[in-house]
Amino acid sequence: MALDFAAGCVGGAAGVLVGHPFDTVKVRLQVQNVDRPLYRGTFHCFQSIIRQESMLGLYKGIGSPMMGLTFINAIVFGVQGNAMRKLGRDTPLNQFLAGASAGAIQCVICCPMELAKTRMQMQGTGEKKSKKKMYKNSLDCLVRIYRREGIRGINRGMVTTLIRETPGFGVYFLTYDTLTRSLGCEPEDPYMILKLLFAGGMSGIASWLSTYPVDVIKSRLQADGVGGVNQYNGIMDCVRQSLQKEGWRVFTRGLTSTLLRAFPVNATTFATVTLFLLYMREGEECSIQDSEPQSVQLQPLQPQTQPSSM
């Protein structure tokens, strides 16, 4: 359990570094004003942020996911692993149920973390150097929100986060389990890393496609009130206003950047975790060997020991 936790932290950190610029673009596209849009699409948004705010603009709000990374991975691996042991059999349905339970419980950390990330990503939009920063960093952002709005404020978007994360993590683990079984990801396979890269990347894409419309609403609710004015009264009001003003396509805003992000993030996470686990387990095996050589049979990597980086 401790080794899986450490591997998840390392792999998750690598995934955040690779995928955060795509996430910044996704959030900007999701919450921009439809009457006065700043960006024409994913690539224009990338270009505009780099030109107006420098490369560092793409990494706004990265402190929040980095801070929450350890806690999120601990919760996901602990809950998912224990759920699989309680369920007993390693079946596709159980993989989905275990992943869904992990996704639901980790929302306690995920929701405030994403709230701070979203607020930081929206700060100084279109400015190379912000004239006046409302928040110094992600922690300062959460503290200020808590002082103004209390516990309810830092948990803004919790319901939509639950609706997104619960089935999303279930789909993630189910897809990963199905792909790794069909591809035959064995430790001695010379193409194991390539297979894990593909399985992890495709699992991330499947997970996002299954719940993306909910993510759009979550981002809008968490960004609401940044300028001191609240536009939405709740989830259904946000859905209604978004549909009236922008039509059903509103639920696909930022999808391109999200899918572009999903594959490399999850591929990077899985590759990093796999190499870390194989290296550490090899070290453990060497340390307990007797003077007489022993044969060690490596077992195929199981989905419950791998991270879910969405």
C-alpha positions as CSV (number, residue, x, y, z in Angstrom):
1,M,0.0,0.0,0.0
2,A,2.8,2.4,0.9
3,L,4.6,1.6,-2.3
4,D,1.5,2.2,-4.4
5,F,1.0,5.5,-2.6
6,A,4.5,6.7,-3.3
7,A,4.3,5.6,-7.0
8,G,1.0,7.4,-7.4
9,C,2.4,10.6,-6.1
10,V,5.4,10.5,-8.4
11,G,3.3,9.5,-11.4
12,G,0.6,12.0,-10.6
13,A,3.1,14.9,-10.3
14,A,4.5,14.0,-13.7
15,G,1.0,14.0,-15.1
16,V,0.2,17.4,-13.6
17,L,3.3,19.0,-15.2
18,V,2.5,17.6,-18.6
19,G,-1.2,18.3,-18.6
20,H,-1.7,21.6,-16.7
21,P,-1.3,23.9,-19.7
22,F,-4.1,22.0,-21.5
23,D,-6.3,22.3,-18.4
24,T,-5.8,26.1,-18.3
25,V,-7.0,26.3,-21.9
26,K,-10.0,24.1,-21.1
27,V,-11.1,26.3,-18.2
28,R,-10.6,29.6,-20.2
29,L,-12.7,28.2,-23.0
30,Q,-15.4,26.8,-20.7
31,V,-16.0,30.1,-18.8
32,Q,-15.4,32.8,-21.4
33,N,-18.2,35.3,-22.1
34,V,-20.1,34.1,-25.2
35,D,-21.0,37.7,-26.1
36,R,-17.4,38.9,-26.0
37,P,-15.3,35.8,-26.6
38,L,-11.5,36.2,-26.1
39,Y,-10.6,33.0,-27.9
40,R,-11.7,31.4,-31.2
41,G,-10.7,27.9,-30.2
42,T,-8.2,25.7,-28.5
43,F,-5.1,26.6,-30.5
44,H,-6.0,30.3,-30.6
45,C,-6.4,30.2,-26.8
46,F,-2.9,28.6,-26.5
47,Q,-1.4,31.2,-28.7
48,S,-3.1,34.1,-26.9
49,I,-2.1,33.0,-23.4
50,I,1.5,32.6,-24.5
51,R,1.6,35.9,-26.3
52,Q,-0.3,37.9,-23.7
53,E,0.8,36.2,-20.4
54,S,4.0,34.3,-21.4
55,M,4.5,30.5,-21.0
56,L,4.0,30.9,-17.3
57,G,0.4,31.9,-18.0
58,L,-0.3,28.2,-19.0
59,Y,0.8,27.1,-15.5
60,K,-1.5,29.4,-13.5
61,G,-3.1,27.6,-10.6
62,I,-0.7,24.6,-10.8
63,G,0.0,25.0,-7.0
64,S,-3.5,23.7,-6.1
65,P,-3.4,20.4,-7.9
66,M,0.2,19.8,-6.7
67,M,-0.8,20.5,-3.1
68,G,-3.8,18.2,-3.3
69,L,-1.9,15.5,-5.2
70,T,-0.7,13.5,-2.2
71,F,-4.0,13.4,-0.5
72,I,-6.0,12.6,-3.6
73,N,-3.7,9.7,-4.6
74,A,-3.7,8.3,-1.0
75,I,-7.5,8.3,-1.0
76,V,-7.9,6.9,-4.5
77,F,-5.4,4.0,-4.0
78,G,-6.6,3.2,-0.4
79,V,-10.3,3.2,-1.2
80,Q,-10.0,1.4,-4.6
81,G,-7.6,-1.2,-3.3
82,N,-9.7,-1.9,-0.2
83,A,-12.9,-1.9,-2.2
84,M,-11.5,-4.6,-4.6
85,R,-10.5,-6.7,-1.6
86,K,-14.0,-6.4,-0.1
87,L,-15.6,-7.2,-3.4
88,G,-13.4,-10.2,-3.7
89,R,-13.5,-11.1,-7.4
90,D,-11.5,-9.1,-10.0
91,T,-14.3,-8.6,-12.5
92,P,-15.1,-5.6,-14.8
93,L,-18.1,-4.7,-12.7
94,N,-16.1,-4.7,-9.5
95,Q,-13.4,-2.6,-11.2
96,F,-16.1,0.0,-12.0
97,L,-17.6,-0.1,-8.5
98,A,-14.2,0.2,-6.8
99,G,-13.2,3.1,-9.0
100,A,-16.5,4.8,-8.6
101,S,-16.2,4.6,-4.8
102,A,-12.7,6.0,-4.9
103,G,-13.8,8.8,-7.1
104,A,-16.7,9.8,-4.8
105,I,-14.6,9.9,-1.6
106,Q,-11.7,11.8,-3.1
107,C,-14.0,14.7,-3.9
108,V,-13.5,16.0,-0.4
109,I,-10.0,17.1,-1.5
110,C,-10.6,17.4,-5.2
111,C,-13.4,20.0,-5.1
112,P,-11.6,22.7,-3.1
113,M,-8.5,22.0,-5.0
114,E,-10.2,22.6,-8.4
115,L,-12.0,25.6,-7.1
116,A,-8.7,27.3,-6.2
117,K,-7.2,26.1,-9.5
118,T,-10.1,27.6,-11.5
119,R,-9.9,30.9,-9.7
120,M,-6.2,31.1,-10.2
121,Q,-6.5,30.2,-13.9
122,M,-9.0,33.0,-14.5
123,Q,-6.9,35.6,-12.6
124,G,-5.2,38.1,-14.9
125,T,-6.8,36.8,-18.1
126,G,-5.2,38.5,-21.1
127,E,-2.5,40.3,-19.0
128,K,1.2,39.5,-19.3
129,K,1.7,40.9,-15.9
130,S,-1.4,41.2,-13.7
131,K,-1.8,44.8,-12.4
132,K,-3.7,43.7,-9.3
133,K,-3.7,40.1,-8.1
134,M,-6.7,39.1,-6.0
135,Y,-5.0,35.9,-4.9
136,K,-1.2,35.4,-4.2
137,N,-1.4,31.6,-4.6
138,S,-3.8,28.7,-4.4
139,L,-3.7,28.5,-0.5
140,D,-4.3,32.2,-0.3
141,C,-7.2,31.8,-2.6
142,L,-8.9,29.1,-0.5
143,V,-8.3,31.2,2.7
144,R,-9.9,34.3,1.2
145,I,-12.9,32.3,-0.1
146,Y,-13.3,30.7,3.4
147,R,-13.2,34.1,5.1
148,R,-15.9,35.4,2.8
149,E,-18.1,32.4,2.4
150,G,-17.1,29.8,5.0
151,I,-17.1,26.1,4.4
152,R,-19.8,26.3,1.8
153,G,-17.7,28.6,-0.2
154,I,-14.7,26.4,-0.5
155,N,-16.9,23.5,-1.4
156,R,-18.6,25.4,-4.2
157,G,-19.3,22.8,-7.0
158,M,-19.2,19.8,-4.7
159,V,-22.4,18.2,-6.1
160,T,-21.2,18.6,-9.7
161,T,-17.8,17.3,-8.7
162,L,-19.4,14.2,-7.2
163,I,-21.6,13.7,-10.3
164,R,-18.4,13.9,-12.5
165,E,-15.9,12.0,-10.4
166,T,-18.0,9.0,-9.3
167,P,-18.8,7.5,-12.8
168,G,-15.7,9.1,-14.3
169,F,-13.3,7.1,-12.1
170,G,-15.5,4.0,-12.6
171,V,-15.2,4.3,-16.3
172,Y,-11.4,5.0,-16.0
173,F,-10.6,1.8,-14.0
174,L,-13.0,-0.3,-16.1
175,T,-11.4,0.9,-19.4
176,Y,-7.9,0.4,-18.1
177,D,-8.7,-3.1,-16.8
178,T,-10.3,-4.1,-20.2
179,L,-7.4,-2.7,-22.2
180,T,-4.6,-4.1,-20.1
181,R,-6.3,-7.6,-20.2
182,S,-6.8,-7.5,-24.0
183,L,-3.3,-6.2,-24.7
184,G,-1.6,-8.6,-22.3
185,C,0.5,-6.3,-20.2
186,E,3.0,-8.6,-18.7
187,P,6.2,-7.4,-16.8
188,E,8.5,-9.4,-19.1
189,D,6.8,-8.1,-22.2
190,P,9.3,-5.8,-24.1
191,Y,6.4,-3.7,-25.2
192,M,4.8,-3.4,-21.8
193,I,5.5,0.3,-21.4
194,L,4.1,1.2,-24.8
195,K,1.0,-0.9,-24.0
196,L,0.6,0.9,-20.7
197,L,1.0,4.3,-22.3
198,F,-1.8,3.4,-24.8
199,A,-4.1,1.9,-22.1
200,G,-3.6,4.7,-19.7
201,G,-4.1,7.4,-22.4
202,M,-7.2,5.8,-23.8
203,S,-8.6,5.3,-20.3
204,G,-8.3,9.0,-19.6
205,I,-10.0,9.9,-22.8
206,A,-12.9,7.5,-22.1
207,S,-13.3,8.8,-18.6
208,W,-13.5,12.5,-19.8
209,L,-15.9,11.7,-22.6
210,S,-18.3,10.0,-20.2
211,T,-18.7,13.0,-17.9
212,Y,-17.5,16.1,-19.8
213,P,-20.8,18.1,-19.9
214,V,-20.9,17.9,-16.1
215,D,-17.3,19.3,-16.0
216,V,-18.4,22.4,-18.0
217,I,-21.1,23.2,-15.5
218,K,-18.7,22.6,-12.6
219,S,-16.2,25.0,-14.0
220,R,-18.8,27.7,-14.6
221,L,-20.2,27.4,-11.0
222,Q,-16.7,27.5,-9.5
223,A,-15.7,30.5,-11.7
224,D,-19.0,32.3,-10.9
225,G,-18.6,35.3,-8.6
226,V,-14.9,36.0,-9.4
227,G,-15.8,39.6,-10.2
228,G,-18.1,40.0,-7.2
229,V,-21.3,39.2,-9.2
230,N,-23.0,35.8,-9.1
231,Q,-24.6,34.8,-12.4
232,Y,-26.0,31.4,-11.4
233,N,-28.4,30.4,-8.6
234,G,-27.5,26.7,-8.8
235,I,-26.8,23.8,-11.0
236,M,-30.1,23.7,-12.9
237,D,-30.0,27.5,-13.4
238,C,-26.5,27.3,-14.8
239,V,-27.6,24.5,-17.2
240,R,-30.7,26.5,-18.2
241,Q,-28.8,29.8,-18.8
242,S,-26.0,28.0,-20.7
243,L,-28.4,26.2,-23.0
244,Q,-30.5,29.3,-23.7
245,K,-27.5,31.5,-24.6
246,E,-25.2,29.0,-26.3
247,G,-27.2,25.9,-27.2
248,W,-26.1,22.3,-26.7
249,R,-22.6,23.0,-28.0
250,V,-21.8,24.7,-24.7
251,F,-21.3,21.2,-23.2
252,T,-18.4,20.5,-25.6
253,R,-16.5,23.8,-24.9
254,G,-12.8,23.0,-24.2
255,L,-13.3,19.3,-25.1
256,T,-10.5,19.4,-27.7
257,S,-7.9,20.7,-25.2
258,T,-9.2,18.2,-22.6
259,L,-8.8,15.2,-24.8
260,L,-5.4,16.5,-26.0
261,R,-4.4,16.7,-22.3
262,A,-6.0,13.4,-21.3
263,F,-3.9,11.1,-23.4
264,P,-0.4,12.4,-22.5
265,V,-1.3,13.0,-18.8
266,N,-2.5,9.5,-18.3
267,A,0.1,7.9,-20.5
268,T,2.9,9.8,-18.5
269,T,1.3,8.9,-15.2
270,F,1.1,5.2,-16.0
271,A,4.6,5.0,-17.5
272,T,6.1,6.8,-14.5
273,V,4.2,4.6,-12.0
274,T,5.1,1.4,-13.7
275,L,8.8,2.2,-13.9
276,F,8.8,3.3,-10.2
277,L,7.0,0.1,-9.0
278,L,9.2,-2.2,-11.1
279,Y,12.4,-0.6,-9.8
280,M,11.3,-0.5,-6.2
281,R,9.9,-4.1,-6.2
282,E,13.2,-5.3,-7.8
283,G,15.1,-3.6,-4.9
284,E,12.8,-5.3,-2.4
285,E,13.3,-8.7,-3.9
286,C,17.1,-8.3,-4.0
287,S,17.2,-7.2,-0.3
288,I,15.3,-10.4,0.9
289,Q,17.2,-13.0,-1.2
290,D,19.0,-15.7,0.7
291,S,22.5,-16.8,-0.2
292,E,20.9,-19.5,-2.4
293,P,19.4,-18.0,-5.5
294,Q,15.6,-18.0,-5.6
295,S,13.4,-17.7,-8.7
296,V,11.0,-14.8,-8.7
297,Q,7.9,-14.9,-10.8
298,L,6.5,-11.5,-11.7
299,Q,2.7,-11.2,-11.9
300,P,0.9,-9.0,-14.4
301,L,0.2,-5.5,-13.2
302,Q,-3.2,-5.2,-11.8
303,P,-5.4,-2.1,-12.4
304,Q,-6.0,-1.5,-8.6
305,T,-2.3,-0.7,-8.2
306,Q,-2.3,2.0,-10.9
307,P,-3.1,5.7,-10.6
308,S,-6.1,7.4,-12.1
309,S,-5.0,10.8,-13.3
310,M,-7.9,12.6,-14.9
